């Protein structure tokens, strides 16, 4: 009640007068950081994307849309774009599905619930570089994966996983004598597929935790009431659980897409972009810090930004602002 | 009569449906256990494999069999000694210093800003808040180039400053703290106000001490983010003495190529602090993640 009173008498209330200034003082340190390292850089990267800049020299020359024209015609960019799309399309549905299944399984009265949650969530809080180095070893020719595959009588791909640039779909079609498939249809390379599998392994636990939180929001009496009405388990899952989880699912999928579209650490540590694993984020890094083409790299960064912005806006449209909070 | 028979039929049907549900429940429970145990093993094996490898000679590591997959026949600690000669102690220290600065600064600045957004009315508040939250979806790689330029101009390139100054505040933290302060009863602060306290004192002496749970969540999330951060350290640091653990490990990988036992020793050392933190503060990790998830 008191707060309502304060709001109504805002003009005469000394606290309100104090807040008008103090509010800005409170947020000022954070805003300085955001201005310098987020808002400013976004504007600057847009500005830089219309210029040629060789990084080692100070001149930044206006060249209009040239960077964008070059990049859309460039094989490197198209490859990186294709790799990134394959990466996202492979990883996001898989990790979302596994996360959902694990959450539904773990969301019942079972022993060791905390243990399972601990085990599944741990990979996602570990360092991406540590995990990459561990899997580098697992995927190597004498590594754990090939050992197990050989023991159960499966011939591992050759060259071994991370050294293999062949497209997995092309390889599969090759068995049936289909040759010369297009670059898109060839699918991700074995090397990229290896990193994708690792990524699913890492992130599925995060997705599970988010789904579990969503499931716990579903009141238990909804299930009880529907049981009394004679609804089967499957009907309950289909008609109660799934619709109630829709906003969470959309969120998890968006989170997944935004995450996978900027995958960088794993590529850097495992393959340095070799064997069909260059992603958009890695290409930006490479063009900036290895090839010293600052303006061109900025244009690529802008494209990545727009792609992620579109994903974000689609999510907002699908969820709707009311369900957000 | 007819009505009674009808009721009996319904009752019988309901009873058999109940039986079916119970049996289905039992089966589902077994399936759940099997899947969960298998998945837990799948999550566990890579870590166990890396720990085992770090105690193996290169020769033993290259000869895998079912017996030494997750076990070591003749354990050696040479790799752990060797990685300290390669400078891992310094990287560890750098990682600790950077994480400490992130945690202290964010807990303070995010709490200040979060409090302002939750409690105070000032011109432009809503617009600024929307702008801050919208930065959550901007990938670090997009702004990497301008930040690199700015840090060079500021003379921070290749210094601890490059790894800390850009990260002194975080949108996620501000959001988290705002949510928390909104859930805190106003009466506490209003009592202090009647005693003539300023806004800052209301925040510092009343609100902040009551924010311990949210601050713990934020501190843990921040520690983890800092400890595992890779993009900026690799782009803004070229002096090996200033490497953090992830950068040191990534660079060792190019130098040491396939000396996996040594690389695994570094991986194990890098992971130990996270394991300790995770086991102590597990509840907060999971809660923070769920809260981040619901946020949207």
Interface residues (C-beta under 8 A of the other chain):
Chain A: X2 X3 X7 X10 X15 X16 X18 X19 X20 X21 X22 X23 X24 X26 X27 X29 X30 X31 X33 X34 X36 X37 X38 X39 X40 X41 X42 X44 X45 X48 X101 X102 X105 X106 X108 X110 X114 X115 X116 X117 X118 X119 X120 X121 X122 X123 X125 X126 X127 X128 X129 X130 X131 X133 X134 X135 X136 X137 X138 X140 X142 X143 X144 X147 X151 X201 X205 X206 X209 X210 X212 X213 X214 X227 X230 X232 X233 X247 X248 X251 X252 X255 X258 X261 X262 X264 X265 X268 X269 X281 X284 X285 X288 X289 X294 X297 X298 X301 X302 X304 X305 X308 X309 X312 X319 X323 X324 X325
Chain B: X13 X14 X17 X21 X24 X25 X28 X29 X31 X32 X33 X35 X36 X39 X40 X42 X43 X44 X45 X46 X47 X49 X50 X53 X62 X64 X66 X69 X109 X110 X112 X113 X115 X116 X117 X120 X121 X122 X123 X125 X128 X131 X132 X135 X137 X138 X139 X140 X141 X142 X143 X144 X145 X146 X147 X148 X149 X150 X165 X166 X167 X168 X169 X171 X174 X186 X187 X190 X193 X198 X199 X200 X203 X224 X227 X228 X230 X231 X234 X235 X245 X246 X247 X249 X250 X253 X258 X260 X263 X264 X266 X267 X270 X271 X274 X278 X282 X285 X286 X289 X290 X293 X294 X296
